[in-house]
Amino acid sequence: MRSIPLLLFAACAAVAAPDEDLLGKAAGYPVGHNMREAFQEPYLVGSFSAMDSFNPSCVLAPAAEPLPLKKAASEPAFRYRFANRALTLDDYMQRQRVTGLLVLKDGEIVAERYNYQRTADMRMLSNSMAKTITALGVMKAVEEGSIHSLDDPAETYVPELKDTLYGQTRLVNLLRMASGARYVEDYSAHDDRRVFIDTARSRGLVAAARGVTERAEPEGQRFNYAGAQTEVLGLVLRAATHRTLCDYIGATIWQPLGAEAQATWLLNPVDKLEIAQGGFNATLRDYARLGLMMASDGRGPRGAVLSREHLLAMTAAERQPEAFRPGRMDYHGNNYFGYGLQTWLLPGSHRRFALQGIHGQAIFVDPELKLVIVHTAVGKDAAGDASGNHLGGERDALLRGIVARYGNW
């Protein structure tokens, strides 16, 4: 008789998500009281799905007629190999600190999973996936004529940046993370990112942008990932369109792609401007709709959201200078990824790209296969690979396994 509860316990333990106790399960996955607390382990899960509950934010309304996403009648058997083991999607959910995972094929949900008591209606923090959303807004403003040319320097639109390093940098090089500024973003306690954020929160985004003053090399030559460049693009987009990011991107991107739920964008507290580099919040299904629009070369349910040419300019490796293509671009000593316009480019037999954010947020897009994979997580550090957890490596292996179900890498 005593073996029955033991067997039941073993079954429950087998499906447990990693580090539940560390992440606050006993307290119901609490939400942090402020941004510093939000990024501490006991509050990560709760905060990453409720960031707009304790920070100022603005709202992007859903579409009047959302794009329906049908659920597949059955789920494919996704398999992948990692660390010399054959593994399944369920294995992955038990091995990595994933809050949500959704696979969309040909506009149909073929798999959807959540850990840590998260649900489909929760808005998940984008972190740096917001950079690509900001870029979509910039490209739309070019299309509509509010921004005249990506060759314009930022100071053309933001006079407060006149004669500053970022003000004199061409928009295309801000989009490509190639301003040439001496700027370290390694998520350590005192890197340039932390200085920028602290300045922005106390004196405003313009003051923070003005504080970046040293150019290490000519613009346009080398990739150097720095969220400050995206914040400058946000300033340009507001000035050029005379609208907030929530208003402009909501009306021109979010609603036309057929979003079903309200999204939010966190605001910098002192000047109430959107945090362009990482403050977007949306449901997994709406992130999937965003990925589907990009997989469809800019087309939404009722026509073009963004022109195919502008979408390709963001996501096609051959449209980028050689030094920014997969296999050529150096990023912390690794040349796996390339970088388009605020969008990561993946290697392989055909065009494939990703929106990515720290702690494991990602939307992978394969236009040829009409395949979109949305992945949200609470990785132990910014890269997600602290303490040998290998979130980035195993996630890539899972991605390859899902792609293999439908085609070739």
C-alpha positions in Angstrom: 0.0 0.0 0.0 2.8 2.4 0.8 4.3 2.0 -2.7 1.3 3.8 -4.3 2.0 7.2 -2.9 5.7 6.8 -3.6 4.9 6.0 -7.2 2.6 9.0 -7.4 5.3 11.2 -5.9 7.8 9.9 -8.5 5.4 10.7 -11.3 4.9 14.2 -10.0 8.6 14.7 -9.5 9.2 13.6 -13.1 7.2 16.5 -14.5 8.5 19.2 -12.1 10.0 22.2 -13.7 13.6 23.1 -12.7 14.4 25.1 -9.5 10.7 25.5 -8.5 11.6 26.2 -4.9 14.4 28.7 -5.7 11.9 30.5 -8.0 9.2 31.0 -5.3 6.8 28.1 -5.7 5.9 28.0 -2.0 5.0 31.7 -2.1 2.9 31.3 -5.3 5.7 32.8 -7.5 5.5 36.3 -6.0 5.9 39.5 -8.1 8.8 41.9 -7.2 8.1 45.3 -5.7 10.7 47.1 -7.9 13.0 46.4 -10.8 15.9 45.3 -8.8 13.8 42.8 -6.8 12.2 41.6 -10.1 15.5 40.2 -11.4 16.2 38.3 -8.2 15.5 34.5 -8.3 12.5 34.3 -5.9 10.7 36.9 -8.0 11.8 36.1 -11.6 8.8 34.0 -12.6 6.2 36.2 -11.0 7.7 39.5 -12.3 8.4 38.3 -15.8 4.7 37.7 -16.3 3.5 40.8 -14.5 6.1 43.5 -15.1 3.5 46.1 -15.9 1.8 45.6 -12.5 4.5 47.5 -10.6 6.0 49.7 -13.3 4.4 52.6 -15.3 3.4 51.4 -18.7 1.3 52.3 -21.7 -1.1 50.0 -23.6 -1.2 48.7 -27.2 -4.8 47.7 -27.9 -5.5 44.4 -29.7 -6.9 44.2 -33.2 -10.7 44.7 -33.7 -10.7 41.3 -35.5 -7.8 39.2 -34.1 -6.1 36.7 -36.4 -7.5 33.3 -35.3 -4.9 30.6 -34.4 -6.3 27.1 -34.7 -4.9 24.4 -32.5 -3.7 21.2 -34.3 -5.7 18.1 -33.7 -2.6 16.3 -32.5 1.0 17.2 -31.5 4.0 16.1 -33.6 6.6 14.0 -31.7 9.4 16.6 -31.5 12.8 15.1 -30.7 16.3 16.5 -30.4 19.7 15.4 -29.3 21.7 17.1 -26.6 24.7 16.0 -24.5 24.6 12.6 -26.3 21.0 12.0 -25.3 17.8 11.6 -27.3 15.3 14.0 -25.8 11.7 15.1 -26.2 9.8 18.4 -25.8 8.6 17.3 -22.4 12.2 16.5 -21.4 13.1 20.0 -22.4 10.4 21.5 -20.2 11.7 19.5 -17.3 15.4 20.3 -17.9 15.3 24.1 -18.6 13.7 27.0 -16.7 11.1 27.7 -19.4 8.0 29.6 -18.5 6.3 29.1 -21.9 6.9 27.5 -25.3 4.7 27.6 -28.4 5.3 26.1 -31.8 3.3 27.6 -34.7 3.4 25.8 -38.1 1.5 27.3 -41.1 -0.5 29.5 -38.8 -1.6 26.6 -36.6 -0.5 25.9 -33.0 1.1 22.5 -33.0 2.5 22.6 -29.4 2.0 24.9 -26.4 3.5 24.4 -22.9 3.8 26.4 -19.7 5.8 25.8 -16.5 5.6 27.4 -13.0 1.8 27.8 -13.1 2.1 30.3 -16.0 -0.9 30.5 -18.3 -1.7 31.5 -21.9 -3.3 34.8 -20.9 -0.3 36.2 -19.1 1.8 38.9 -20.6 5.4 37.8 -20.7 8.3 40.3 -20.6 10.2 40.6 -23.9 13.5 41.9 -22.6 15.5 42.6 -25.8 12.9 41.1 -28.2 11.5 44.6 -27.9 14.4 45.9 -30.0 13.1 44.2 -33.1 9.6 45.6 -32.4 11.1 49.1 -32.2 12.9 48.5 -35.5 9.6 47.4 -37.2 8.3 50.8 -36.1 11.3 52.6 -37.6 11.0 50.8 -40.9 7.2 51.6 -41.0 8.0 55.2 -40.4 10.5 55.1 -43.4 7.7 53.5 -45.5 5.3 56.2 -44.5 7.8 59.0 -45.0 8.1 60.2 -41.4 11.7 59.1 -41.5 13.2 60.2 -44.8 16.2 57.9 -44.9 18.1 55.4 -42.8 21.2 57.4 -43.9 20.1 60.3 -41.8 21.9 60.9 -38.5 19.7 60.7 -35.4 20.1 64.4 -34.7 18.1 65.2 -37.8 15.0 64.1 -35.8 16.2 64.7 -32.2 17.7 68.1 -31.9 18.6 67.4 -28.2 21.2 65.0 -29.5 22.9 67.5 -31.9 26.7 67.2 -31.9 26.6 64.1 -29.7 28.1 60.7 -30.6 24.7 59.1 -31.0 23.2 62.2 -32.6 25.8 62.1 -35.4 25.4 58.4 -36.0 23.4 57.2 -39.0 20.1 55.4 -38.3 21.2 52.4 -40.3 24.2 52.0 -38.0 22.2 52.3 -34.9 19.8 49.6 -36.3 22.9 47.4 -37.0 24.4 48.0 -33.5 27.4 49.6 -35.2 27.6 53.1 -33.8 31.3 52.7 -33.0 30.7 53.9 -29.5 33.0 52.5 -26.7 30.3 50.7 -24.7 30.3 47.5 -22.7 27.1 45.6 -22.2 28.0 42.4 -20.3 25.3 42.6 -17.6 27.9 43.0 -14.8 27.1 45.3 -11.9 28.9 48.3 -13.3 28.9 48.0 -17.0 27.9 50.8 -19.4 24.4 49.4 -19.7 23.9 49.8 -15.9 25.3 53.4 -16.0 22.9 54.2 -19.0 19.9 52.7 -17.2 20.6 54.4 -13.9 21.1 57.8 -15.7 17.9 57.3 -17.7 15.9 56.5 -14.6 17.1 59.6 -12.8 17.6 62.1 -15.6 15.8 60.8 -18.6 16.6 58.9 -21.8 18.0 61.9 -23.7 20.5 62.6 -20.9 21.6 59.0 -20.8 22.1 59.0 -24.6 24.1 62.3 -24.3 26.3 60.6 -21.8 27.8 58.2 -24.3 30.7 60.3 -25.6 33.6 58.1 -26.7 33.8 56.5 -30.2 36.1 53.5 -30.3 36.0 53.2 -34.1 34.2 54.6 -37.1 30.5 53.8 -37.3 29.3 51.0 -39.5 32.4 48.8 -39.2 31.8 46.5 -36.3 28.9 44.9 -34.4 28.8 46.0 -30.7 25.6 45.1 -29.0 24.4 48.0 -26.9 20.7 48.7 -25.9 21.5 52.4 -25.8 21.4 52.4 -29.6 17.8 51.1 -29.5 16.8 53.8 -27.0 18.1 56.4 -29.5 16.0 54.8 -32.2 13.0 55.1 -29.9 13.7 58.8 -29.5 13.9 59.2 -33.3 10.7 57.3 -33.9 8.8 59.5 -31.4 10.1 62.7 -32.8 9.6 61.7 -36.4 6.0 60.5 -36.0 5.0 62.9 -33.2 3.5 59.9 -31.5 4.4 57.6 -28.6 5.7 54.1 -29.4 2.6 52.5 -27.9 0.4 54.7 -30.1 2.4 54.4 -33.4 3.5 50.8 -33.2 0.1 49.8 -31.8 -1.7 51.3 -34.7 0.7 50.4 -37.5 2.2 47.0 -36.4 0.4 45.4 -33.4 -3.2 45.8 -34.5 -2.6 45.1 -38.2 -0.8 41.8 -37.4 -4.0 40.6 -35.7 -3.1 40.7 -32.0 -5.7 39.1 -29.8 -4.8 40.6 -26.4 -3.7 43.9 -25.0 0.1 44.4 -24.9 2.0 46.9 -22.7 5.2 48.8 -22.9 7.1 49.8 -19.7 7.9 53.5 -19.3 11.0 55.1 -18.1 9.9 56.6 -14.7 11.3 60.1 -15.0 10.3 61.1 -18.6 7.5 58.5 -19.1 9.0 57.4 -22.5 8.8 53.7 -23.6 11.9 51.6 -22.8 12.6 50.8 -26.4 15.3 48.3 -25.7 13.4 45.9 -23.6 10.1 46.8 -21.9 7.4 45.1 -24.1 4.9 42.6 -22.6 2.6 40.3 -24.5 1.1 36.8 -24.5 2.9 33.9 -26.2 0.2 33.6 -28.8 0.5 37.2 -29.8 4.3 36.9 -29.9 3.5 34.0 -32.3 1.3 36.2 -34.4 4.2 38.7 -34.6 6.5 36.0 -35.7 4.0 34.8 -38.3 3.7 38.3 -39.8 7.5 38.3 -40.1 7.6 34.8 -41.6 5.1 36.0 -44.2 7.5 38.8 -45.2 5.5 41.5 -43.6 1.9 40.4 -44.4 -0.8 40.3 -41.9 -4.4 38.9 -42.1 -5.6 41.9 -44.1 -2.7 42.9 -46.2 0.8 44.2 -45.8 1.9 45.4 -42.3 5.3 46.2 -43.6 6.7 46.0 -47.1 8.6 42.8 -48.1 11.7 44.9 -49.0 11.8 46.5 -45.5 11.3 43.1 -43.8 14.1 41.6 -45.9 16.4 44.6 -45.1 15.9 43.6 -41.4 16.2 39.8 -41.7 18.1 38.7 -44.8 21.8 37.9 -44.3 22.7 38.8 -47.9 21.3 42.3 -47.3 23.9 43.0 -44.6 27.6 43.9 -44.9 29.9 40.8 -44.8 31.0 41.6 -41.2 27.4 41.2 -39.9 26.6 37.9 -41.5 26.4 34.5 -39.7 29.8 32.8 -39.6 31.5 36.2 -40.0 30.3 38.4 -37.2 32.2 38.3 -33.9 30.0 38.4 -30.7 32.0 37.7 -27.5 34.3 35.4 -29.4 31.6 33.5 -31.2 30.6 33.8 -34.8 27.4 31.7 -34.8 24.9 34.5 -35.2 24.8 37.4 -37.7 22.8 40.6 -37.1 20.5 42.5 -39.4 18.5 45.5 -38.3 17.8 44.9 -34.6 17.3 41.2 -35.5 19.5 38.2 -35.0 20.3 36.1 -38.1 20.9 32.4 -37.8 23.1 30.1 -40.0 21.6 27.4 -42.2 20.4 26.5 -45.7 17.9 29.4 -46.0 16.9 32.6 -44.2 16.1 32.1 -40.6 16.2 34.8 -37.9 15.3 35.5 -34.3 14.1 38.1 -31.8 16.1 37.4 -28.6 16.2 38.7 -25.0 18.2 38.0 -21.9 17.3 35.2 -19.5 16.0 33.1 -22.5 13.3 35.1 -24.3 13.2 34.4 -28.1 11.0 34.2 -31.1 12.5 32.0 -33.9 11.2 32.5 -37.4 11.7 30.3 -40.4 9.9 31.9 -43.4 10.5 29.0 -45.8 8.9 26.5 -43.4 6.3 29.0 -42.1 7.5 28.0 -38.7 7.5 30.2 -35.6 8.8 29.1 -32.1 8.1 31.3 -29.1 10.3 30.7 -26.0 10.1 32.5 -22.7 12.2 31.7 -19.7 13.8 32.7 -16.4 17.4 31.7 -17.1 19.8 31.9 -14.1 21.8 34.7 -15.7 21.5 37.0 -18.8 22.8 34.4 -21.2 20.9 31.6 -19.4 23.9 29.4 -19.1 25.1 30.0 -15.5 26.0 27.0 -13.4 26.3 24.8 -16.4 22.6 24.8 -17.3 23.4 25.4 -21.0 20.0 27.0 -21.7 21.3 28.6 -25.0 22.9 25.4 -26.3 20.0 23.1 -25.5 17.5 25.6 -26.8 19.4 25.6 -30.1 19.4 21.8 -30.2 15.6 21.8 -29.6 15.1 24.4 -32.4 17.1 22.2 -34.8 15.0 19.2 -33.7 11.8 21.0 -34.4 13.1 22.3 -37.8 14.1 18.7 -38.7 10.5 17.6 -38.2 9.5 19.8 -41.2 12.6 20.3 -43.3 16.4 20.8 -43.3 18.5 23.1 -41.3 
